[in-house]
Amino acid sequence: MWTVREQTVWAMRDALAAALTRGADTGRSTALLLISVSEAGERPGSGERPGSGERPGSGERPGSGERPGSGERPGSGERPGSERRVSNQGRRVEDGFGAVVRRCVLGTDPVGRIGDRYAAVLADIRSVDHAEAVARRIAAAAPARIGIAVAAPGEYQAEELLDRAATALRQAEEQAAGRAAWVCYEPGMAAGSPLAEQLRRAVAEGQLRLLYQPIVALPDGALAGAEALVRWAHPERGLLEPDAFVPLAERIGVIGELGRWVLHEASTQAARWQKRMPALQLNVNVSPRQLDDEGFAGQVLGILERTGFFPGNLVLEVTEGAVIGEPASVAQLAVLSNAGIRIALDDFGTGYSSLRYLARLPVDVLKLDRGFVAELDGTSRGGAVAQAVLRLGQILHLDTVAEGVESEAQARELTLLGCHKAQGYFYARPLPPSDLERWLPVDDLSRYEAEIWGPEV
């Protein structure tokens, strides 16, 4: 654990290296946030204005051959060296913008300076959503620009992650006003990836596809719903998974268009399926960036009205980081919840959340993260986290869905633990619409149902 909260440049680099090493051992990712803030965002007493001088990556990059602080420190007139001076610098950061950053991260995550930028190291995270949640809180507190780089376990050394965060920060600083204040690093970003222009045309040119993964009831495995999962049928690269293009869509500002297309296509398809299975639920994922659009709730309700899909059968999946400590996002979800739409917390238990928020959120479903499902081994220790999450769902009267179920033994243990529903390769991989239709009940509508739905067209 980190015992010194505000770190000097070299201490921050050491902290980053230690977090990467630990992530390689634990199988968790590590994120680095590089932050620049305008003069208006620097609080009195900070001693110097961050953002002056060169940006990371231009000229001397953070962590390059020359040790930071070997010359004059901006605004200080002296070189750091003694414990007293390190401590004073820490207090100056704490008194200024560093205090803002400190309030936005977990207590054990290091915050300090790397070059002329603020930095935060987020250890043991599950996904980039968690890093974005921290960036969103920082940006809400001050006029900051943030570059995010995430390393999977054992993926990068500290210097490589620094370079990537600096590249992302440059992109964030160059974005137009009104755009998101943070950017996540992606391969090819520095050179300007042609994939971005291709993605901008993908919706208009009909290159997106939807697959549907069955969600089944426990213990009998009967179909309860389906999660819509988008794929990009790239003309040269073949069928791309969401991880290959959704972060890019968020960065270049087309995630709203992509998300609207997914909801429209999925609800149109599901409305047809409901004629054979009126209780069928449709799960659709929502990006945190979509919730940043103040018109999001109205867009969702408008799409459902046009497609004729019943709001009570729609489940919108959001991550913890998208809603915890985000009043504007929660307000939009509350509007949708009041319209009958159900809200699910995806990958529950992996984010930067606090359980005290959960009872106040407009949430109806907890989705147990696949990582906890994978730990199920028939022992009390292996099922401890899953049991805790499922018990929490029972106490709060929430529906529970386990993700990533890959064996009969896991399904059986989840049933014994009280889980309501499950999805995973044990039941089915994501399917094209024609294959999912084989899961639906035979088309033998009663006369009453036929009068409700009318003739199929």
RODO-2510 file (C-alpha; in nm, 4 decimals, decimal comma):
residues 457
     n   res          X          Y          Z
     1     m     0,0000     0,0000     0,0000
     2     w     0,1084     0,3558    -0,0667
     3     t     0,2162     0,5342     0,2495
     4     v     0,3071     0,8675     0,0872
     5     r     0,0098     1,0149    -0,0889
     6     e     0,1676     1,2929    -0,2864
     7     q     0,4686     1,1685    -0,4768
     8     t     0,7719     1,3356    -0,6304
     9     v     0,8415     1,2718    -0,9980
    10     w     1,0670     0,9769    -0,9369
    11     a     0,8444     0,8394    -0,6641
    12     m     0,5507     0,8535    -0,9058
    13     r     0,7460     0,6609    -1,1665
    14     d     0,8398     0,4051    -0,9025
    15     a     0,4771     0,3832    -0,7943
    16     l     0,3716     0,3229    -1,1549
    17     a     0,6323     0,0519    -1,2001
    18     a     0,5233    -0,1132    -0,8755
    19     a     0,1562    -0,1040    -0,9790
    20     l     0,2391    -0,2650    -1,3149
    21     t     0,4379    -0,5387    -1,1421
    22     r     0,1581    -0,6019    -0,8998
    23     g    -0,0961    -0,6099    -1,1830
    24     a     0,1076    -0,8732    -1,3636
    25     d     0,0979    -1,0864    -1,0480
    26     t    -0,2720    -1,0372    -0,9685
    27     g    -0,4068    -1,0411    -1,3241
    28     r    -0,5485    -0,6877    -1,2930
    29     s    -0,4967    -0,3872    -1,5186
    30     t    -0,3242    -0,0591    -1,4298
    31     a    -0,4163     0,2879    -1,5536
    32     l    -0,2148     0,6086    -1,5679
    33     l    -0,3907     0,9436    -1,5890
    34     l    -0,1877     1,2471    -1,7004
    35     i    -0,3717     1,5692    -1,6282
    36     s    -0,3262     1,9265    -1,7428
    37     v    -0,5303     2,2046    -1,5893
    38     s    -0,5793     2,5653    -1,6942
    39     e    -0,4723     2,8509    -1,4715
    40     a    -0,8332     2,9000    -1,3694
    41     g    -0,8372     2,5440    -1,2403
    42     e    -0,5323     2,5851    -1,0129
    43     r    -0,6250     2,6645    -0,6574
    44     p    -0,4458     2,9248    -0,4478
    45     g    -0,1397     2,7985    -0,2735
    46     s    -0,0408     2,5475    -0,5335
    47     g     0,2834     2,7260    -0,5976
    48     e     0,2882     2,6957    -0,9748
    49     r     0,0579     2,6678    -1,2696
    50     p     0,0359     2,3222    -1,4242
    51     g     0,0074     2,3242    -1,7971
    52     s     0,2825     2,5802    -1,8490
    53     g     0,5838     2,4834    -2,0519
    54     e     0,5873     2,1960    -2,2958
    55     r     0,3259     1,9250    -2,3213
    56     p     0,4252     1,5698    -2,2409
    57     g     0,5723     1,4117    -2,5465
    58     s     0,7037     1,7307    -2,7029
    59     g     1,0716     1,7863    -2,6371
    60     e     1,1608     1,5974    -2,3226
    61     r     0,9014     1,3317    -2,2488
    62     p     0,8198     1,2288    -1,8937
    63     g     1,0648     0,9717    -1,7734
    64     s     1,3243     1,0324    -2,0445
    65     g     1,6961     0,9903    -1,9877
    66     e     1,7467     1,3085    -1,7837
    67     r     1,6137     1,2818    -1,4321
    68     p     1,3223     1,5222    -1,3730
    69     g     1,4118     1,7902    -1,1267
    70     s     1,7837     1,7823    -1,2130
    71     g     1,7604     2,1450    -1,3175
    72     e     1,5523     2,4329    -1,1874
    73     r     1,2024     2,3328    -1,0842
    74     p     0,9388     2,5635    -1,2349
    75     g     0,8577     2,8377    -0,9935
    76     s     1,0656     2,7039    -0,7070
    77     g     1,4121     2,8421    -0,7656
    78     e     1,5711     2,5373    -0,6031
    79     r     1,6297     2,1716    -0,6719
    80     p     1,4417     1,9066    -0,4798
    81     g     1,6650     1,6883    -0,2746
    82     s     1,5962     1,6754     0,0958
    83     e     1,3119     1,5045     0,2727
    84     r     1,1973     1,8452     0,3928
    85     r     1,1688     1,9762     0,0365
    86     v     0,9875     1,6661    -0,0858
    87     s     0,7416     1,7070     0,1986
    88     n     0,6885     2,0756     0,1191
    89     q     0,6263     1,9960    -0,2452
    90     g     0,3739     1,7342    -0,1411
    91     r     0,1902     1,9900     0,0717
    92     r     0,1845     2,2403    -0,2140
    93     v     0,0316     1,9791    -0,4450
    94     e    -0,2179     1,8806    -0,1754
    95     d    -0,3153     2,2466    -0,1259
    96     g    -0,3733     2,2930    -0,4990
    97     f    -0,5167     2,0897    -0,7803
    98     g    -0,3607     1,7750    -0,6374
    99     a    -0,6216     1,7918    -0,3614
   100     v    -0,8938     1,7809    -0,6271
   101     v    -0,7386     1,4745    -0,7885
   102     r    -0,6873     1,3104    -0,4504
   103     r    -1,0599     1,3317    -0,3761
   104     c    -1,1415     1,1578    -0,7054
   105     v    -0,9326     0,8426    -0,6564
   106     l    -0,9155     0,5637    -0,4043
   107     g    -0,7154     0,6390    -0,0925
   108     t    -0,4376     0,3977    -0,1882
   109     d    -0,3855     0,5326    -0,5420
   110     p    -0,0784     0,7613    -0,5766
   111     v    -0,1252     1,1194    -0,6933
   112     g     0,1580     1,3579    -0,7785
   113     r     0,3569     1,5165    -1,0609
   114     i     0,5246     1,3752    -1,3665
   115     g     0,7025     1,6567    -1,5448
   116     d     0,4719     1,9576    -1,5532
   117     r     0,1567     1,7467    -1,5389
   118     y    -0,0394     1,5993    -1,2560
   119     a    -0,0676     1,2226    -1,2547
   120     a    -0,2676     0,9489    -1,0865
   121     v    -0,1891     0,5765    -1,0912
   122     l    -0,4951     0,3509    -1,0639
   123     a    -0,3956     0,0022    -0,9585
   124     d    -0,5956    -0,3208    -0,9797
   125     i    -0,8721    -0,2003    -1,2107
   126     r    -1,0904    -0,4268    -1,4229
   127     s    -1,1537    -0,2106    -1,7296
   128     v    -1,1010     0,1293    -1,8879
   129     d    -1,4484     0,2284    -1,7640
   130     h    -1,3082     0,2582    -1,4139
   131     a    -1,0334     0,4928    -1,5301
   132     e    -1,2872     0,6983    -1,7238
   133     a    -1,5052     0,7258    -1,4142
   134     v    -1,2141     0,8870    -1,2279
   135     a    -1,1422     1,1161    -1,5256
   136     r    -1,5056     1,2206    -1,5352
   137     r    -1,4979     1,3182    -1,1681
   138     i    -1,1769     1,5175    -1,2135
   139     a    -1,3144     1,7003    -1,5179
   140     a    -1,6321     1,7847    -1,3280
   141     a    -1,4282     1,9431    -1,0489
   142     a    -1,1983     2,1633    -1,2614
   143     p    -1,1266     2,2637    -1,6253
   144     a    -0,8840     1,9776    -1,6848
   145     r    -0,7720     1,7753    -1,9839
   146     i    -0,6786     1,4149    -1,9178
   147     g    -0,4892     1,1471    -2,1056
   148     i    -0,5599     0,7875    -2,0034
   149     a    -0,3464     0,4827    -2,0774
   150     v    -0,4394     0,1377    -1,9519
   151     a    -0,2053    -0,1613    -1,9335
   152     a    -0,3374    -0,5143    -1,9208
   153     p    -0,1455    -0,7460    -1,6839
   154     g     0,2169    -0,7599    -1,8008
   155     e     0,1449    -0,5567    -2,1151
   156     y     0,3655    -0,2461    -2,0731
   157     q     0,6623    -0,1161    -1,8802
   158     a     0,6300     0,2160    -1,6985
   159     e     0,8018     0,4168    -1,9745
   160     e     0,5705     0,2743    -2,2407
   161     l     0,2596     0,3559    -2,0401
   162     l     0,3880     0,7089    -1,9807
   163     d     0,4363     0,7595    -2,3542
   164     r     0,0849     0,6390    -2,4265
   165     a    -0,0734     0,8575    -2,1594
   166     a     0,1176     1,1602    -2,2941
   167     t    -0,0074     1,0857    -2,6478
   168     a    -0,3643     1,0598    -2,5213
   169     l    -0,3256     1,3861    -2,3299
   170     r    -0,2143     1,5659    -2,6460
   171     q    -0,5277     1,4395    -2,8204
   172     a    -0,7416     1,5589    -2,5301
   173     e    -0,5800     1,9043    -2,5369
   174     e    -0,6431     1,9359    -2,9098
   175     q    -1,0112     1,8414    -2,8927
   176     a    -1,2663     2,1111    -2,9578
   177     a    -1,4441     2,2791    -2,6707
   178     g    -1,7538     2,0914    -2,5647
   179     r    -1,6005     1,7508    -2,6326
   180     a    -1,5149     1,5099    -2,3530
   181     a    -1,2235     1,6301    -2,1427
   182     w    -1,0376     1,2984    -2,1529
   183     v    -0,9024     1,0636    -2,4170
   184     c    -0,8012     0,7005    -2,3822
   185     y    -0,4924     0,5866    -2,5686
   186     e    -0,5476     0,3550    -2,8648
   187     p    -0,2993     0,1896    -3,1014
   188     g    -0,2307     0,4098    -3,4022
   189     m    -0,3447     0,7242    -3,2229
   190     a    -0,0171     0,9065    -3,2644
   191     a    -0,0128     0,8529    -3,6387
   192     g    -0,3840     0,9201    -3,6875
   193     s    -0,5571     0,5902    -3,7499
   194     p    -0,7566     0,5560    -4,0758
   195     l    -0,9902     0,3325    -3,8760
   196     a    -1,1528     0,6458    -3,7353
   197     e    -1,2731     0,7694    -4,0750
   198     q    -1,3914     0,4203    -4,1654
   199     l    -1,5875     0,3978    -3,8416
   200     r    -1,7560     0,7306    -3,9101
   201     r    -1,8960     0,5766    -4,2298
   202     a    -1,9760     0,2342    -4,0853
   203     v    -2,3316     0,3100    -3,9722
   204     a    -2,4312     0,4867    -4,2936
   205     e    -2,2802     0,2109    -4,5066
   206     g    -2,4550    -0,0682    -4,3171
   207     q    -2,1411    -0,2349    -4,1821
   208     l    -2,2642    -0,2920    -3,8262
   209     r    -2,4189    -0,6208    -3,7180
   210     l    -2,6012    -0,7362    -3,4069
   211     l    -2,5629    -1,0706    -3,2353
   212     y    -2,7765    -1,1837    -2,9434
   213     q    -2,6602    -1,3893    -2,6466
   214     p    -2,9392    -1,5778    -2,4670
   215     i    -3,0047    -1,5010    -2,1006
   216     v    -3,1641    -1,8001    -1,9322
   217     a    -3,3638    -1,8560    -1,6160
   218     l    -3,2163    -2,0734    -1,3432
   219     p    -3,2388    -2,3598    -1,2787
   220     d    -3,4259    -2,4821    -1,5884
   221     g    -3,2282    -2,2876    -1,8518
   222     a    -3,5397    -2,1567    -2,0257
   223     l    -3,4957    -1,8449    -2,2381
   224     a    -3,5651    -1,5265    -2,0399
   225     g    -3,4064    -1,2640    -2,2610
   226     a    -3,1170    -1,1742    -2,4879
   227     e    -2,8308    -0,9268    -2,4776
   228     a    -2,7692    -0,7355    -2,8011
   229     l    -2,3972    -0,7259    -2,8877
   230     v    -2,2657    -0,5110    -3,1710
   231     r    -2,0038    -0,6198    -3,4217
   232     w    -1,8403    -0,4302    -3,7077
   233     a    -1,8218    -0,6170    -4,0375
   234     h    -1,5125    -0,4303    -4,1528
   235     p    -1,4605    -0,4679    -4,5294
   236     e    -1,0895    -0,5502    -4,4870
   237     r    -1,0413    -0,6729    -4,1296
   238     g    -1,3454    -0,8955    -4,1027
   239     l    -1,5842    -0,9101    -3,8065
   240     l    -1,4496    -0,6886    -3,5250
   241     e    -1,5370    -0,7274    -3,1582
   242     p    -1,6583    -0,4193    -2,9627
   243     d    -1,3211    -0,3751    -2,7876
   244     a    -1,1677    -0,3022    -3,1277
   245     f    -1,3919    -0,0061    -3,2119
   246     v    -1,6226     0,1076    -2,9284
   247     p    -1,3436     0,2993    -2,7428
   248     l    -1,2573     0,4622    -3,0757
   249     a    -1,6233     0,5543    -3,1281
   250     e    -1,6236     0,7199    -2,7869
   251     r    -1,3070     0,9154    -2,8631
   252     i    -1,4126     1,0496    -3,2028
   253     g    -1,7647     1,1343    -3,0926
   254     v    -1,9727     0,8808    -3,2873
   255     i    -2,0740     0,6615    -2,9915
   256     g    -2,4110     0,8378    -2,9741
   257     e    -2,4924     0,7535    -3,3354
   258     l    -2,3680     0,3975    -3,2918
   259     g    -2,5680     0,3515    -2,9708
   260     r    -2,8881     0,4819    -3,1282
   261     w    -2,8441     0,2413    -3,4192
   262     v    -2,7972    -0,0528    -3,1822
   263     l    -3,1076     0,0314    -2,9788
   264     h    -3,3218     0,0903    -3,2886
   265     e    -3,2167    -0,2324    -3,4609
   266     a    -3,2372    -0,4427    -3,1451
   267     s    -3,5767    -0,3131    -3,0356
   268     t    -3,7163    -0,3534    -3,3889
   269     q    -3,6015    -0,7160    -3,3925
   270     a    -3,7175    -0,7858    -3,0369
   271     a    -4,0606    -0,6368    -3,1079
   272     r    -4,1071    -0,9085    -3,3710
   273     w    -3,9878    -1,1766    -3,1307
   274     q    -4,2315    -1,0568    -2,8657
   275     k    -4,5183    -1,1778    -3,0818
   276     r    -4,3959    -1,5290    -3,0019
   277     m    -4,2672    -1,4549    -2,6511
   278     p    -4,4310    -1,1469    -2,4946
   279     a    -4,2169    -1,1678    -2,1793
   280     l    -3,8846    -1,1624    -2,3685
   281     q    -3,6411    -0,9099    -2,2222
   282     l    -3,3900    -0,7213    -2,4354
   283     n    -3,0596    -0,6087    -2,2812
   284     v    -2,8709    -0,3246    -2,4485
   285     n    -2,5371    -0,1821    -2,3322
   286     v    -2,4992     0,1913    -2,2749
   287     s    -2,1648     0,3723    -2,2926
   288     p    -2,0836     0,6271    -2,0206
   289     r    -2,0333     0,8783    -2,3015
   290     q    -2,3967     0,8315    -2,4095
   291     l    -2,5080     0,9334    -2,0620
   292     d    -2,3054     1,2538    -2,1015
   293     d    -2,5588     1,3588    -2,3674
   294     e    -2,8373     1,5416    -2,1840
   295     g    -3,0852     1,4308    -2,4520
   296     f    -3,0116     1,0598    -2,4061
   297     a    -3,3286     0,9690    -2,2142
   298     g    -3,5490     1,1385    -2,4716
   299     q    -3,3689     0,9607    -2,7542
   300     v    -3,4275     0,6197    -2,5940
   301     l    -3,7977     0,6835    -2,5383
   302     g    -3,8348     0,8130    -2,8940
   303     i    -3,6747     0,5007    -3,0412
   304     l    -3,9026     0,2728    -2,8393
   305     e    -4,2073     0,4657    -2,9535
   306     r    -4,1040     0,4348    -3,3189
   307     t    -4,0201     0,0641    -3,2998
   308     g    -4,3186    -0,0332    -3,0876
   309     f    -4,1073    -0,2141    -2,8277
   310     f    -4,2591    -0,2209    -2,4788
   311     p    -4,0382    -0,0182    -2,2367
   312     g    -4,0968    -0,2657    -1,9530
   313     n    -3,9101    -0,5346    -2,1485
   314     l    -3,5976    -0,3244    -2,2092
   315     v    -3,2950    -0,3530    -1,9799
   316     l    -3,0223    -0,0916    -2,0216
   317     e    -2,6833    -0,2087    -1,8940
   318     v    -2,4484     0,0523    -1,7469
   319     t    -2,1210     0,0133    -1,5620
   320     e    -2,0726     0,1216    -1,2030
   321     g    -1,8307     0,3930    -1,3088
   322     a    -2,0943     0,5519    -1,5328
   323     v    -2,3331     0,6256    -1,2474
   324     i    -2,1513     0,6286    -0,9133
   325     g    -2,1060     0,9934    -0,8174
   326     e    -2,2600     1,1114    -1,1481
   327     p    -2,5831     1,3008    -1,0618
   328     a    -2,6584     1,3958    -1,4244
   329     s    -2,6305     1,0351    -1,5412
   330     v    -2,8409     0,9098    -1,2511
   331     a    -3,1071     1,1705    -1,3325
   332     q    -3,1326     1,0444    -1,6904
   333     l    -3,1581     0,6849    -1,5753
   334     a    -3,4286     0,7876    -1,3285
   335     v    -3,6352     0,9314    -1,6150
   336     l    -3,6008     0,6038    -1,8050
   337     s    -3,6772     0,3998    -1,4947
   338     n    -3,9952     0,5996    -1,4376
   339     a    -4,0960     0,5093    -1,7935
   340     g    -4,0725     0,1401    -1,7017
   341     i    -3,7276     0,0648    -1,8435
   342     r    -3,5107    -0,1529    -1,6201
   343     i    -3,1519    -0,0572    -1,5361
   344     a    -2,8771    -0,3149    -1,4823
   345     l    -2,5362    -0,2573    -1,3239
   346     d    -2,2952    -0,4489    -1,5466
   347     d    -1,9829    -0,6245    -1,4114
   348     f    -2,0999    -0,5466    -1,0602
   349     g    -1,8326    -0,5575    -0,7922
   350     t    -1,5393    -0,4540    -1,0119
   351     g    -1,5707    -0,0747    -1,0129
   352     y    -1,4917     0,2317    -0,8042
   353     s    -1,8271     0,2171    -0,6295
   354     s    -1,9425     0,2419    -0,2738
   355     l    -2,2237     0,0177    -0,1567
   356     r    -2,3875     0,3110     0,0194
   357     y    -2,4814     0,4510    -0,3230
   358     l    -2,6474     0,1354    -0,4462
   359     a    -2,9787     0,1662    -0,2611
   360     r    -3,0189     0,5217    -0,3964
   361     l    -2,9629     0,4333    -0,7619
   362     p    -3,2500     0,3542    -1,0031
   363     v    -3,1187     0,0000    -1,0456
   364     d    -3,3235    -0,3162    -1,0961
   365     v    -3,0614    -0,5764    -1,1913
   366     l    -2,7125    -0,6707    -1,0730
   367     k    -2,4951    -0,8538    -1,3264
   368     l    -2,2349    -1,0649    -1,1498
   369     d    -1,8980    -1,0199    -1,3195
   370     r    -1,7574    -1,3212    -1,5026
   371     g    -1,4410    -1,2993    -1,2951
   372     f    -1,6348    -1,3932    -0,9819
   373     v    -1,8170    -1,6707    -1,1674
   374     a    -1,4819    -1,8148    -1,2777
   375     e    -1,3773    -1,8466    -0,9125
   376     l    -1,6673    -2,0790    -0,8295
   377     d    -1,5239    -2,4182    -0,7378
   378     g    -1,7708    -2,5675    -0,4954
   379     t    -1,5906    -2,4280    -0,1898
   380     s    -1,7053    -2,1537     0,0459
   381     r    -1,3943    -1,9504    -0,0354
   382     g    -1,4398    -1,9761    -0,4131
   383     g    -1,8033    -1,8687    -0,3904
   384     a    -1,7649    -1,6020    -0,1224
   385     v    -1,7776    -1,2938    -0,3466
   386     a    -2,0515    -1,4321    -0,5701
   387     q    -2,2571    -1,5220    -0,2648
   388     a    -2,2093    -1,1733    -0,1177
   389     v    -2,3229    -1,0021    -0,4374
   390     l    -2,6219    -1,2322    -0,4787
   391     r    -2,7196    -1,1851    -0,1154
   392     l    -2,6980    -0,8093    -0,1602
   393     g    -2,9318    -0,8394    -0,4584
   394     q    -3,1788    -1,0357    -0,2474
   395     i    -3,1713    -0,7786     0,0330
   396     l    -3,2346    -0,4930    -0,2122
   397     h    -3,4932    -0,6969    -0,4078
   398     l    -3,2905    -0,6795    -0,7283
   399     d    -3,2830    -0,9315    -1,0096
   400     t    -2,9450    -1,1042    -1,0499
   401     v    -2,7737    -1,2292    -1,3655
   402     a    -2,4428    -1,4172    -1,3720
   403     e    -2,2168    -1,3548    -1,6710
   404     g    -1,9577    -1,5870    -1,8210
   405     v    -2,1089    -1,9197    -1,7117
   406     e    -1,9033    -2,1885    -1,8851
   407     s    -1,9859    -2,5132    -1,7078
   408     e    -2,2728    -2,7118    -1,5617
   409     a    -2,0996    -2,7028    -1,2222
   410     q    -2,0986    -2,3214    -1,2235
   411     a    -2,4654    -2,3116    -1,3222
   412     r    -2,5548    -2,5537    -1,0448
   413     e    -2,3601    -2,3596    -0,7808
   414     l    -2,5134    -2,0289    -0,8916
   415     t    -2,8582    -2,1832    -0,8550
   416     l    -2,7765    -2,2975    -0,5022
   417     l    -2,6501    -1,9469    -0,4200
   418     g    -2,9816    -1,7974    -0,5286
   419     c    -2,8949    -1,6462    -0,8665
   420     h    -3,1992    -1,5821    -1,0850
   421     k    -3,0547    -1,5827    -1,4378
   422     a    -2,7347    -1,6599    -1,6252
   423     q    -2,5619    -1,6225    -1,9595
   424     g    -2,2415    -1,7611    -2,1028
   425     y    -2,0885    -2,0113    -2,3422
   426     f    -2,2305    -2,3028    -2,1425
   427     y    -2,5690    -2,2019    -2,2803
   428     a    -2,4805    -2,0317    -2,6074
   429     r    -2,2349    -1,7969    -2,7721
   430     p    -2,3691    -1,4719    -2,9214
   431     l    -2,6012    -1,5751    -3,2053
   432     p    -2,7299    -1,4172    -3,5249
   433     p    -3,1035    -1,3380    -3,5108
   434     s    -3,2026    -1,6436    -3,7142
   435     d    -3,0314    -1,8764    -3,4648
   436     l    -3,1788    -1,7075    -3,1599
   437     e    -3,5258    -1,7599    -3,3054
   438     r    -3,4784    -2,1333    -3,2497
   439     w    -3,4808    -2,0583    -2,8772
   440     l    -3,8240    -1,8959    -2,8945
   441     p    -4,1452    -2,0865    -2,8198
   442     v    -4,3205    -2,2358    -3,1204
   443     d    -4,5513    -1,9928    -3,2919
   444     d    -4,8836    -2,1113    -3,1481
   445     l    -5,0449    -1,7870    -3,0336
   446     s    -5,3726    -1,8143    -2,8550
   447     r    -5,6671    -1,6258    -2,9989
   448     y    -5,6335    -1,3719    -2,7192
   449     e    -5,2643    -1,3083    -2,7981
   450     a    -5,3385    -1,2853    -3,1683
   451     e    -5,5979    -1,0171    -3,0988
   452     i    -5,3393    -0,8205    -2,8997
   453     w    -5,0535    -0,8435    -3,1468
   454     g    -5,2507    -0,8648    -3,4704
   455     p    -5,1342    -1,0488    -3,7815
   456     e    -4,7587    -1,0705    -3,8284
   457     v    -4,6307    -0,8632    -4,1196
***
